[in-house]
Amino acid sequence: MDTQEMMTLRSVSGRIALVTGAASGMGRATAKLLAAMGAKVAVTDFNGLGAEEVAQDIVRRGGFAKAWELDVADQERVMTVVAEAAGEFGGLDIVVNNAGISNALAFDDPRYEVAWQRLIAVILTGTQQVTRAALPHLKRSSAARVVNIASTEALGATAGHSGYSAAKAGVAGLTRSLAVEFGRLGITVNCICPGPINTGMTAAIPDEAKAIFAKRRTAMNRYGEPEEVAQIIVSLCLPAASYITGAVIPVDGGLMARNA
Ligand code: NAI
C-alpha cells in the first residue's frame, strides 16, 4: 500500500457513527470530534435536550448530525433509534457505547439492590443491546468499529463502587468476547478504560480533592479532559485501526501504571 492510500485510511470522513451518552463529557467530545473530522453522527442521550444542543452545535459548525433521545436500558427504544439512525444516514460504521452512570453505595446499603440493577442495565446490558441492534448494519460496513467505554474500575477497584466495577468489568469481558466473535467479519471491538476525567460524572468532586487524588495516583499528576479521551476513541474508529481488536486500553494519565 502506498503512503497516499495509507493516509486515506486515517480519516472518518463520510463514515456514519452513533454515540450514546453524547450530551455531556466524553460522549459529547467524541461526537464533536467525529463530526469535525467529517463523520455523520447520531447524537444520542438519555437527556434528549442535551443531545439536541450537541447536534445543533455540530450543524452550526458545518458538520452533519442529528439527535435522538435514548435510554440505552430501554431495549425497544434502542431498536427504534438504531434503525432510524441507520435508515436516515444510510448505514452504520461506528458505534461508541459511552453512556454511563455511577453510584457509590456500601455493599450492605439497603438501596444497593436497586442501584445494582440500574448500573448493570445501563452500563452492561445497554452496551450489549446497542451493539446487537447495530450488528446487521455493521456487517455491511467496509470498516466497522465498536468502541466501548469501561473504566479503570474495570481493572482495579474503589471501595463502595462494586456495582459500577462489576458492570465495567463486564464491559471489558463483552468487548473481548465480541472481538473474537466478530473478527472474521472484519468488525473490531475495543474498550477504553478512562481514569479520572473532568466531566459531568466527576463535577461534584471539589477541585482540591481532585488535585490531591490526581497527584497521589496518576503519573501525569492531573485529571484528564474529555477531549483527551475522545482523541483515543476516535483513533480506534479510523479505518486504519483495522488490526487492533479485543483490546482493553487505559486512558488514565498513568493511573494503572503507577505503584507509588
Ligand atoms: P457525563 O455524566 O458527563 O456523561 C454521561 C452521559 O451519559 C450524560 O449525558 C448522561 O445523560 C448519559 N446517560 C446516563 N444514563 C444514560 C442512559 N441510561 N442512556 C443514555 N444515556 C445516558 O460522564 P462521562 O464521564 O463523560 O461518562 C462517560 C462514560 O465514561 C461513562 O460510561 C462513565 O462511566 C465513563 N467513565 C467516566 C470517568 C470519569 O472520570 N468521568 C472515568 C471512567 C469511566
Boltz pocket constraint, residues with backbone or C-beta under 6 A from the ligand:
constraints:
  - pocket:
      binder: B
      contacts: [[A, 20], [A, 21], [A, 22], [A, 23], [A, 24], [A, 25], [A, 26], [A, 27], [A, 44], [A, 45], [A, 46], [A, 47], [A, 50], [A, 70], [A, 71], [A, 72], [A, 73], [A, 97], [A, 98], [A, 99], [A, 100], [A, 101], [A, 102], [A, 122], [A, 149], [A, 150], [A, 151], [A, 152], [A, 193], [A, 194], [A, 195], [A, 196], [A, 197], [A, 198], [A, 199], [A, 200], [A, 201], [A, 202], [A, 226]]
      max_distance: 6.0
